[in-house]
Amino acid sequence: MKWGLIGTGNMGAVLVTAFLESNVIDQESLYISNRTAEKAYAIQQKYPQIHVKENIFELIENVDTIFLCVKPGDMINVLREIRPILDEKQLLVSITSAMSVEEIESLVDCQVARMVPSITNHALAGVTLLTIGNRVESFRKELFIKKCQQFSEPVEIEENIMRIASDIVSCGPAFFSFLAENYIRDAANQTEITTEQATLLMEKMFIGFGKLLSENHFTLTELIEKVCVKGGITGVGIASLEENINGLFEELINQTHHKFKEDKEMIANKLNNG
């Protein structure tokens, strides 16, 4: 088994770490390529036995599974470029949520899947969202899901909820980190706590919070009920949040779905004009 990654940006680099630290594949069986070759060689500094290929055709010729980790705007051109050398026995895995498996299958003749990762996979945790194409052989699908289980919890997802699922799984860590940073900033501005102290406490709280959920001590609703004593300080805080949230997440969802729609329209136009 040999895997290759085309694109070693933020999420491509996360996948390299997840693959190797979980032992889902060994270094000598991993090939990587990036348009800016220096980024790929920088990863090789940490994992010296992986193979860097500046030519993506050489990468594809050496592997049985290809992870395509490029921006949505580059997907069509890359797919058309590599189509002539893809073998029907190879599995092509896209990490781009905006392009469906069916759209990818219209451009290539190999087996196709989509896997939307999360930065939490860097810690061998969190979810990967999967959509498996009809061409994928049953044994290949089973093996791929088992491999994903070594660094995440794979969840097969329908196309109609792909965007919101990606918002939660893939974008969620950034969204809640942003909220936490704002909480820290206002805490430091309005009280005598320092930014450093507040940051440390916030990070420790998140770690404990995650452990409560991962070990099934409480659900989200139960956590609120356990901490929010009627008439207490937490209750006052929750009431303030309810009063001031003002459709925050409704607007967030509207904006991410609007951008998703733009990306899908861009891809559709490129497909139609190809």
C-alpha positions as CSV (number, residue, x, y, z in Angstrom):
1,M,0.0,0.0,0.0
2,K,1.4,3.4,-1.1
3,W,-0.3,6.7,-0.6
4,G,0.4,10.0,-2.3
5,L,-0.7,13.6,-1.4
6,I,-1.0,16.3,-4.1
7,G,-0.9,19.6,-2.1
8,T,0.8,20.0,1.3
9,G,-0.9,23.2,2.5
10,N,-2.5,23.4,6.0
11,M,-4.8,20.4,5.6
12,G,-2.4,18.4,3.5
13,A,0.2,18.8,6.2
14,V,-2.4,17.7,8.9
15,L,-3.0,14.5,6.9
16,V,0.7,13.7,6.6
17,T,0.9,14.0,10.4
18,A,-2.2,12.0,11.0
19,F,-1.2,9.2,8.6
20,L,2.3,8.8,10.0
21,E,1.7,9.4,13.7
22,S,-1.2,6.8,13.7
23,N,1.0,4.3,11.8
24,V,-1.7,4.0,9.2
25,I,1.2,4.0,6.7
26,D,5.0,4.1,7.1
27,Q,7.2,7.0,5.9
28,E,8.7,5.0,3.0
29,S,5.2,4.3,1.6
30,L,4.1,8.0,1.5
31,Y,4.7,10.3,-1.5
32,I,4.0,14.0,-1.4
33,S,4.0,16.8,-3.9
34,N,3.3,20.6,-3.8
35,R,3.3,23.4,-6.3
36,T,5.7,25.2,-4.0
37,A,8.2,22.4,-3.6
38,E,9.8,24.0,-0.5
39,K,6.7,23.2,1.5
40,A,7.0,19.5,0.7
41,Y,10.7,19.5,1.5
42,A,10.0,21.2,4.8
43,I,7.7,18.3,5.7
44,Q,10.4,15.9,4.7
45,Q,12.7,17.5,7.2
46,K,10.5,16.1,9.9
47,Y,9.8,12.8,8.2
48,P,13.0,12.1,6.2
49,Q,12.0,8.8,4.7
50,I,8.9,10.1,2.8
51,H,9.3,10.7,-0.9
52,V,9.0,14.2,-2.4
53,K,8.0,14.3,-6.0
54,E,8.1,17.7,-7.8
55,N,6.3,16.1,-10.7
56,I,2.8,14.9,-9.9
57,F,2.8,12.4,-12.7
58,E,5.8,10.6,-11.0
59,L,3.9,10.6,-7.7
60,I,0.8,9.1,-9.3
61,E,2.8,6.3,-11.0
62,N,4.2,5.2,-7.6
63,V,1.0,5.0,-5.5
64,D,-2.4,3.2,-5.3
65,T,-4.2,6.0,-3.4
66,I,-4.0,9.7,-4.2
67,F,-5.2,12.4,-1.9
68,L,-6.0,15.6,-3.8
69,C,-5.5,18.5,-1.3
70,V,-5.8,21.5,-3.6
71,K,-8.0,24.6,-3.5
72,P,-11.5,24.3,-5.1
73,G,-10.5,26.7,-7.9
74,D,-7.6,24.4,-8.9
75,M,-9.5,21.1,-8.8
76,I,-10.8,21.0,-12.3
77,N,-7.4,21.8,-13.9
78,V,-5.6,19.3,-11.8
79,L,-8.1,16.5,-12.5
80,R,-8.0,17.1,-16.2
81,E,-4.2,17.1,-16.1
82,I,-3.9,13.8,-14.3
83,R,-6.8,12.0,-15.9
84,P,-4.7,10.3,-18.6
85,I,-2.4,8.6,-16.2
86,L,-4.9,7.5,-13.5
87,D,-5.5,3.8,-13.4
88,E,-9.0,2.3,-12.8
89,K,-7.6,0.4,-9.8
90,Q,-6.3,3.6,-8.1
91,L,-8.4,5.4,-5.5
92,L,-8.6,9.2,-5.8
93,V,-9.6,10.9,-2.6
94,S,-10.6,14.6,-2.7
95,I,-10.7,16.7,0.5
96,T,-12.7,19.5,-1.2
97,S,-16.3,19.7,0.1
98,A,-17.6,21.8,-2.8
99,M,-17.0,19.2,-5.5
100,S,-19.2,16.1,-5.3
101,V,-18.0,12.6,-6.0
102,E,-20.2,12.4,-9.0
103,E,-18.6,15.6,-10.5
104,I,-15.1,14.1,-9.9
105,E,-16.2,10.8,-11.5
106,S,-17.2,12.8,-14.6
107,L,-13.6,13.8,-15.1
108,V,-11.6,10.7,-14.2
109,D,-12.0,6.9,-14.8
110,C,-10.6,5.7,-11.5
111,Q,-12.3,4.9,-8.2
112,V,-13.3,8.1,-6.3
113,A,-14.0,9.1,-2.7
114,R,-14.2,12.4,-0.8
115,M,-12.8,12.8,2.7
116,V,-13.2,16.1,4.5
117,P,-10.7,16.1,7.4
118,S,-10.4,18.3,10.5
119,I,-7.3,19.8,12.2
120,T,-8.3,17.6,15.2
121,N,-7.0,14.7,13.1
122,H,-3.5,16.1,13.8
123,A,-4.1,14.8,17.4
124,L,-5.5,11.5,16.0
125,A,-9.0,12.6,17.1
126,G,-12.1,14.1,15.7
127,V,-14.2,13.2,12.7
128,T,-13.4,12.7,9.0
129,L,-16.5,13.1,6.7
130,L,-16.6,10.5,3.9
131,T,-18.5,10.1,0.7
132,I,-17.6,6.9,-1.2
133,G,-18.3,6.7,-5.0
134,N,-20.1,3.8,-6.6
135,R,-17.0,2.7,-8.4
136,V,-15.1,1.9,-5.3
137,E,-14.7,-1.8,-4.8
138,S,-16.3,-3.1,-1.6
139,F,-13.1,-4.5,-0.1
140,R,-11.4,-1.2,-1.0
141,K,-14.1,0.8,0.8
142,E,-13.9,-1.3,3.9
143,L,-10.1,-1.1,4.0
144,F,-10.2,2.7,3.5
145,I,-12.7,3.2,6.3
146,K,-10.6,1.0,8.6
147,K,-7.5,3.1,7.8
148,C,-9.4,6.3,8.6
149,Q,-10.4,4.9,11.9
150,Q,-6.8,4.8,13.0
151,F,-6.6,8.6,13.1
152,S,-10.3,9.7,13.3
153,E,-13.9,8.7,13.5
154,P,-15.0,8.4,9.9
155,V,-18.6,9.3,9.3
156,E,-20.3,8.7,5.9
157,I,-22.3,11.8,5.0
158,E,-25.0,12.7,2.4
159,E,-24.4,15.4,-0.1
160,N,-27.3,17.6,1.2
161,I,-25.7,18.1,4.6
162,M,-22.0,18.2,3.5
163,R,-21.6,21.9,4.0
164,I,-23.1,22.2,7.5
165,A,-21.3,19.0,8.5
166,S,-18.0,20.5,7.3
167,D,-18.8,23.7,9.2
168,I,-19.1,21.8,12.4
169,V,-16.2,19.2,11.9
170,S,-13.7,21.1,9.8
171,C,-14.3,24.8,10.5
172,G,-15.6,24.4,14.0
173,P,-12.2,24.4,15.8
174,A,-11.4,27.8,14.2
175,F,-14.8,29.2,15.0
176,F,-14.7,28.3,18.7
177,S,-11.1,29.3,19.0
178,F,-12.1,32.7,17.7
179,L,-14.9,33.0,20.3
180,A,-12.5,31.9,23.0
181,E,-9.9,34.5,22.0
182,N,-12.6,37.2,22.2
183,Y,-13.6,36.0,25.6
184,I,-9.9,36.1,26.7
185,R,-9.5,39.6,25.3
186,D,-12.5,41.0,27.0
187,A,-11.6,39.3,30.3
188,A,-8.2,40.9,30.2
189,N,-9.7,44.3,29.3
190,Q,-12.4,44.3,32.0
191,T,-10.7,42.6,34.9
192,E,-7.2,42.3,36.5
193,I,-6.5,38.9,34.9
194,T,-3.7,38.9,32.3
195,T,-4.1,37.7,28.7
196,E,-1.5,34.9,29.5
197,Q,-3.4,33.8,32.6
198,A,-6.8,33.8,30.9
199,T,-5.4,31.9,27.8
200,L,-3.9,29.2,30.1
201,L,-7.2,28.8,32.0
202,M,-9.2,28.7,28.8
203,E,-7.0,26.1,27.2
204,K,-7.2,23.9,30.3
205,M,-10.9,24.3,30.4
206,F,-11.2,23.2,26.8
207,I,-9.1,20.1,27.5
208,G,-11.3,19.2,30.5
209,F,-14.4,20.0,28.6
210,G,-13.4,17.7,25.7
211,K,-12.6,14.9,28.2
212,L,-16.0,15.1,29.8
213,L,-17.6,14.6,26.4
214,S,-15.1,12.0,25.1
215,E,-15.5,9.9,28.2
216,N,-19.3,10.2,28.1
217,H,-19.7,11.8,31.5
218,F,-22.2,14.4,30.2
219,T,-24.0,15.5,27.1
220,L,-23.9,19.2,26.1
221,T,-27.3,19.7,27.6
222,E,-26.4,17.9,30.8
223,L,-23.3,20.1,31.1
224,I,-25.4,23.2,31.0
225,E,-27.8,21.8,33.6
226,K,-25.0,20.7,35.9
227,V,-23.1,24.0,35.9
228,C,-26.1,26.4,35.6
229,V,-27.5,26.5,39.1
230,K,-30.8,28.4,39.1
231,G,-30.3,31.9,40.3
232,G,-26.5,31.5,40.3
233,I,-23.7,33.3,38.4
234,T,-23.7,30.8,35.5
235,G,-27.4,31.3,35.0
236,V,-26.9,35.0,34.7
237,G,-24.2,34.5,32.2
238,I,-26.3,32.1,30.1
239,A,-29.2,34.6,30.2
240,S,-26.8,37.3,28.9
241,L,-25.6,35.0,26.1
242,E,-29.2,34.2,25.1
243,E,-30.0,37.9,25.0
244,N,-27.0,39.0,23.0
245,I,-26.3,36.1,20.6
246,N,-28.6,37.9,18.1
247,G,-28.6,35.2,15.4
248,L,-24.8,34.8,15.4
249,F,-24.7,31.2,14.3
250,E,-27.6,31.7,11.9
251,E,-25.6,34.4,10.1
252,L,-22.4,32.3,10.2
253,I,-24.3,29.4,8.5
254,N,-25.7,31.8,5.9
255,Q,-22.2,33.1,5.1
256,T,-20.5,29.7,4.9
257,H,-23.3,28.3,2.7
258,H,-23.1,31.4,0.4
259,K,-19.4,30.9,-0.1
260,F,-20.0,27.1,-0.6
261,K,-22.6,28.0,-3.3
262,E,-20.1,30.3,-5.0
263,D,-17.5,27.6,-5.0
264,K,-20.0,25.0,-6.5
265,E,-21.0,27.5,-9.2
266,M,-17.4,28.2,-10.1
267,I,-16.8,24.4,-10.4
268,A,-19.9,23.9,-12.4
269,N,-18.9,26.7,-14.8
270,K,-15.5,25.1,-15.3
271,L,-17.0,21.7,-15.9
272,N,-19.4,23.2,-18.5
273,N,-16.8,25.2,-20.2
274,G,-14.2,22.4,-20.4
